[in-house]
Amino acid sequence: MKLQTLVHMSAWKKALISLLLWLTFACSALGQPVKQNQSLSILFYNVENLFDTENDPSVEDEEFCSGGLRNWNYFRLKDKLNKVSKVILASAGFDTPAIIGLCEVENRDVLELLVSETPLKSLGYRLIHKDSPDERGIDVALLYRPDKVEPLFYQYHPVANKNGTVLTTREILQCDFKIIRDTLTVFINHWPSRYGGQAETEADRMLAAANLKAAVDECCRMREKAKLVIMGDFNDQPTDVSIKKVLQVVAVDDPAQEAELINLSEVWSPKGTLKHQQSWQIFDQIIVSDYLLCNTSCFCSANDARPVELPFLFESDEHWGGKRLFRTYRGYTYAGGFSDHLPVLLKLHLSN
């Protein structure tokens, strides 16, 4: 009887000690400030012609079909997918991006392969995609991690003139996400190229800028102090008319002026995201609304935006000197690299 009583008393004392220790820890934790070192990253990447190997008669994809001019095949596609996944996994350090904007992807099929048949498959990325009216069939798309962010709404905005005629180019993807107590709106862009000459094609990019500005203005009308992230391959530089005048983007935030769009990429010069001959250009940019620069539950600073300059994305440039990007193709010659653009990354800080 005495031994049984001692056993019960011992168990009771252990439970009491455990309870006291838990209460001590809980009270200590309640006195601690909320941690503000949580973060998530948003990546944009022009992946340079991520095509499947099948001929789609509705678009001009013949050169990337089996037997086409580029000798594209399943093995090259598989290698390309693995290289894209390698960039994504290495881009943001230990934690992969919560949101990824992509351009130059042919269709949903290649995106499904990317998230299910590469090392990305363990991360559970989900897709937002729509076929665009682009003549070559290349689209903008978005991947997101549902364990990190919650999509609330998405919409594709066609590039159309005042008469409603739609340009045969990539649409602008808008997606709203719930992040802690905030709604974050992300716009993914791939504006018309300079193929045929910069001046000759400038009007198309100005039209894309006007359509994006209309979408941004509508977002700001619907939501006070809207937090916006605008990313993409704009095929123009931060100082060009489409960005500065039409989209009305500034380089530095003016505290006295609200609802500004701030280009966090303009300070990257003389570095850039792609190389033409001996000079680097900043076509891939990160633009944010000034409300995202305020220290609230979801915010960033100018130092949180950067090109992703992973060493394996470069090779020696024997002709122009220095480094150049390790591309998938040089002309019609298969090089077996990654892309002709660098990815760009934005880190957001979160606070409860």
Salt bridges, closest charged atoms under 4 A:
GLU48 OE2 - ARG327 NH2 3.84
GLU63 OE2 - ARG70 NE 2.64
ASP79 OD2 - LYS83 NZ 2.70
ASP95 OD1 - ARG145 NH1 3.48
ASP95 OD2 - LYS148 NZ 3.14
GLU112 OE2 - ARG108 NE 3.29
ASP131 OD1 - HIS129 NE2 3.77
ASP134 OD1 - ARG170 NH1 2.81
ASP139 OD2 - HIS129 NE2 2.76
ASP147 OD2 - ARG145 NH2 2.69
GLU171 OE1 - LYS130 NZ 2.87
ASP182 OD2 - LYS227 NZ 3.01
ASP217 OD1 - LYS213 NZ 2.81
GLU218 OE1 - ARG221 NH2 2.79
ASP233 OD2 - HIS190 NE2 3.50
ASP233 OD2 - HIS341 NE2 3.64
ASP236 OD1 - ARG194 NH2 2.85
ASP236 OD1 - ARG205 NE 3.01
ASP240 OD2 - ARG194 NH2 2.95
GLU266 OE1 - LYS244 NZ 3.21
ASP284 OD1 - HIS341 ND1 2.73
ASP304 OD2 - HIS349 NE2 2.98
GLU309 OE1 - LYS271 NZ 3.50
GLU315 OE2 - ARG324 NE 2.90
GLU315 OE2 - ARG330 NH2 3.16
ASP317 OD2 - LYS275 NZ 2.95
ASP340 OD2 - ARG327 NH2 3.71
